[in-house]
Amino acid sequence: MNAHLNLHIDPIDELLKADARANRMQHIDDDGFTLRVVDRLPVKKRISAVVRFAIPFGCTLLAALIAVAFTPAGSYMFDAYMDLVTETITPTLVGMAVAVVTLYVVSIGGALNDE
């Protein structure tokens, strides 16, 4: 840590802070203009749970497919799929199952979130 810290006090910044403190409690009456504007805003449309699930899930699936197609990690997924088809339980298959279940849980959790 620098022991010789040089603090510079900006006079314009200090003037602005003093002005803000002096006018903090001042209210400008707008004769209800703000409330009228807010009342005329359109109602926020609700997005269905299916769409909230489908969008992140589809984007994640697309990203995964691109990663499989263009990286050497794709062989991992093909090996896991072949293990699944031949009904052979291997660490590759278990890892892939964990990844798929995690994808579903995160997508469903995001879809059920009411925020």
trRosetta pair geometry for C-beta under 8 A, 3 or more apart (Angstrom, degrees):
i j d omega theta_ij theta_ji phi_ij phi_ji
2 5 5.6 118 101 -71 102 73
9 13 7.7 -137 -178 65 59 114
9 14 6.4 35 170 -48 101 126
10 13 3.8 67 83 10 113 114
10 14 6.6 175 89 -13 59 83
11 14 5.6 -54 -147 37 34 113
11 15 6.4 38 153 -22 66 103
12 15 5.6 -50 -150 34 34 113
12 16 6.5 34 152 -18 65 104
13 16 5.8 -54 -149 36 32 111
13 17 6.4 31 153 -18 65 106
14 17 5.7 -53 -146 37 32 111
14 18 6.3 34 154 -20 65 106
15 18 5.8 -54 -147 36 30 111
15 19 6.3 30 154 -18 64 107
16 19 5.7 -54 -147 37 31 112
16 20 6.4 33 154 -20 64 105
17 20 5.6 -53 -147 35 32 112
17 21 6.5 32 154 -18 65 104
18 21 5.7 -53 -150 36 32 111
18 22 6.3 30 153 -19 65 107
19 22 5.7 -55 -146 37 32 111
19 23 6.2 1 164 6 67 113
20 23 6.5 -72 -138 52 25 90
20 24 6.3 56 157 -68 63 87
21 24 5.9 -21 -149 -25 29 118
23 26 4.6 -42 -164 14 74 129
30 33 4.1 -89 150 33 110 108
30 34 5.5 84 75 -17 146 92
32 35 5.0 -55 -164 44 72 114
32 36 5.8 74 138 -26 87 101
33 36 5.8 -59 -150 36 31 110
33 37 6.4 29 155 -19 66 106
34 37 5.8 -56 -150 35 31 110
34 38 6.3 27 155 -15 66 108
35 38 5.8 -56 -144 40 32 109
35 39 6.2 34 156 -22 66 108
36 39 5.7 -54 -145 36 30 113
36 40 6.5 20 158 -12 63 110
37 40 6.1 -67 -152 40 29 104
37 41 7.1 48 149 -44 62 91
38 41 5.8 -31 -159 -3 38 117
47 51 5.1 -107 178 82 97 124
47 52 5.4 115 115 -56 114 94
48 51 4.9 91 61 9 83 100
48 52 7.0 -152 97 -3 42 89
49 52 5.5 -56 -143 42 34 111
49 53 6.2 34 155 -19 66 106
49 111 4.9 82 -171 167 78 100
49 112 6.6 33 -140 -86 119 50
50 53 5.8 -59 -152 38 28 109
50 54 6.0 24 155 -21 66 113
50 111 7.5 48 -83 -154 14 132
51 54 5.6 -53 -134 38 32 109
51 55 6.2 33 168 -24 67 104
52 55 6.8 -44 -137 27 23 107
52 56 7.7 5 170 5 53 104
52 110 6.5 -151 156 128 97 83
52 111 4.3 140 101 -126 98 66
52 113 7.8 -143 162 52 142 80
53 56 7.3 -80 -164 46 26 90
53 57 5.8 11 160 -10 67 127
53 107 5.5 77 -155 158 76 97
53 108 6.5 18 -120 -99 115 47
53 110 7.2 143 -101 82 53 90
53 111 3.5 2 -67 -81 85 144
54 57 5.8 -69 -139 48 25 109
54 58 5.6 25 167 -22 67 114
55 58 6.1 -57 -140 36 20 107
55 59 6.4 17 161 -14 59 109
56 59 5.7 -57 -144 40 33 110
56 60 6.1 32 158 -19 67 109
56 106 7.9 -107 130 125 134 95
56 107 5.7 -173 92 -121 106 83
56 110 5.6 4 33 91 156 158
57 60 5.8 -57 -147 39 28 110
57 61 6.1 28 155 -19 64 109
57 103 7.3 100 -131 163 81 97
57 104 8.0 39 -119 -108 119 49
57 107 4.2 54 -75 -136 99 147
58 61 5.6 -54 -143 38 30 112
58 62 6.2 32 156 -20 64 106
59 62 5.7 -53 -146 36 30 112
59 63 6.4 30 154 -17 64 106
60 63 5.7 -54 -147 37 31 110
60 64 6.3 32 153 -20 65 106
60 103 6.1 173 131 -147 144 110
60 107 7.2 -124 27 -74 145 115
61 64 5.6 -53 -147 36 31 112
61 65 6.4 31 154 -19 64 105
61 103 8.0 99 -70 179 75 142
62 65 5.7 -54 -147 36 31 111
62 66 6.4 31 154 -18 64 104
63 66 5.7 -53 -148 36 32 111
63 67 6.3 33 152 -19 64 106
64 67 5.6 -54 -148 37 32 112
64 68 6.3 33 153 -20 65 105
65 68 5.6 -51 -146 35 33 112
65 69 6.2 29 156 -18 65 109
66 69 5.8 -58 -145 38 30 109
66 70 6.1 -12 170 14 66 115
67 70 6.8 -79 -135 52 21 84
67 71 5.3 -23 -174 18 65 127
67 73 6.3 -25 157 72 100 122
67 74 7.1 173 126 -69 62 85
68 71 7.2 -62 -104 47 12 87
68 73 7.2 -92 -103 96 49 82
68 74 3.9 103 -167 -116 59 96
68 77 5.1 -48 -117 39 118 150
68 78 7.9 128 -164 -38 112 85
69 74 6.4 119 -51 -93 16 148
70 74 7.7 121 36 -37 27 131
71 74 5.8 138 72 -22 66 89
72 75 6.2 -24 179 8 63 110
73 76 5.2 -32 -174 17 63 121
73 77 7.3 58 138 -14 74 95
74 77 5.7 -52 -158 35 47 109
74 78 6.4 43 148 -16 73 104
75 78 5.5 -53 -145 40 39 112
75 79 6.1 44 153 -23 68 103
76 79 5.8 -55 -150 35 27 111
76 80 6.5 27 152 -18 63 106
76 92 6.4 -153 -163 -147 75 108
76 95 8.0 -56 175 94 116 131
76 96 7.6 172 145 -72 89 105
77 80 5.6 -51 -147 36 33 112
77 81 6.3 35 153 -20 65 104
77 96 6.6 124 -123 -115 61 125
78 81 5.6 -52 -147 36 33 112
78 82 6.3 33 154 -18 65 105
79 82 5.8 -55 -148 37 31 110
79 83 6.4 33 151 -20 64 105
79 90 7.9 -74 149 82 102 144
79 92 5.0 -49 114 164 113 159
80 83 5.6 -53 -150 35 32 113
80 84 6.5 35 150 -21 64 104
80 90 7.9 -139 -112 70 60 106
80 92 4.7 -140 -81 144 78 94
80 93 5.0 147 -147 -95 77 50
80 95 7.1 -108 -97 70 131 85
80 96 3.5 98 -169 -27 157 154
81 84 5.5 -52 -150 34 34 113
81 85 6.4 33 152 -18 66 105
81 96 7.7 -138 -49 177 57 168
82 85 5.6 -51 -144 37 34 112
82 86 6.2 16 161 -3 67 110
83 86 6.2 -64 -140 50 26 97
83 88 4.8 -96 -152 74 76 91
83 89 7.2 100 168 -105 114 17
83 90 4.9 -103 -131 23 148 112
83 92 5.9 144 -9 82 152 107
83 93 4.0 -121 106 -60 136 118
84 87 7.5 22 -180 -78 30 38
84 93 5.8 154 -60 -131 75 114
84 96 7.7 -93 -45 88 119 139
88 93 7.2 167 95 -24 66 148
89 93 5.8 -121 -142 72 46 138
89 94 6.9 56 -172 -52 87 95
90 93 4.9 99 51 6 72 100
90 94 7.2 -137 96 -3 39 88
91 94 5.5 -54 -143 39 36 112
91 95 6.1 38 157 -21 68 105
92 95 5.9 -55 -148 36 27 110
92 96 6.4 25 154 -16 62 108
93 96 5.7 -56 -147 38 31 111
93 97 6.3 34 153 -22 65 105
94 97 5.6 -53 -148 35 31 113
94 98 6.5 33 153 -20 64 103
95 98 5.7 -53 -150 34 32 111
95 99 6.5 32 152 -19 64 105
96 99 5.6 -53 -149 36 34 113
96 100 6.3 31 155 -17 67 105
97 100 5.9 -55 -146 38 31 108
97 101 6.2 29 157 -16 66 108
98 101 5.9 -56 -143 40 28 108
98 102 6.2 31 156 -21 64 108
99 102 5.8 -56 -147 36 28 112
99 103 6.5 32 153 -22 62 105
100 103 5.6 -51 -151 32 32 115
100 104 6.6 30 153 -15 64 104
101 104 5.8 -55 -151 38 34 110
101 105 6.2 31 154 -19 67 108
102 105 5.8 -55 -142 38 31 109
102 106 6.2 27 161 -15 66 108
103 106 6.2 -58 -145 39 25 106
103 107 6.2 21 158 -16 62 113
104 107 5.8 -61 -145 40 28 109
104 108 6.1 22 161 -14 67 110
105 108 6.0 -56 -142 41 27 106
105 109 6.1 29 156 -21 63 110
106 109 5.7 -55 -144 38 28 113
106 110 6.4 28 157 -17 63 106
107 110 5.8 -55 -150 37 30 109
107 111 6.4 27 153 -19 64 108
108 111 5.6 -55 -146 37 34 112
108 112 6.2 23 159 -13 68 109
109 112 6.1 -61 -143 41 27 103
109 113 6.6 42 154 -39 62 100
110 113 5.7 -42 -150 12 33 118
